[in-house]
Amino acid sequence: MHTEVLGHYQVELSARQIIDHGGWAAFAAIRAVPDDEARAADAAQATIFPTQRVVGETIFASEEAAIAGARRVAIAFLQSDRARA
């Protein structure tokens, strides 16, 4: 799993190998990051995009390619109005 912070969001990107095809599926999750450490200690991170398979039924040739695909989807989601809802 690959985790990065983009602005006020923690993005978790992962890939899972598809046994039937030998390829890789992309997954992403996005959580809001608390503004300060005190709130972080008291509150759970708010999930705004639960872990789910992204990029439809696309099968990627490598784990790295799947994570890159998941990152593109996460960034597009954060740039959309859905992230602010």
Buried (B, 14 or more C-beta within 10 A) or exposed (E): EBEEEEEEBBBBBBBEBEEEEEBBBBBBBBBBBBEEEEEEEEEEEEEBBEEEBBBEEBBBEEBEBBBBBBBBBBBEBBEEEEBEE
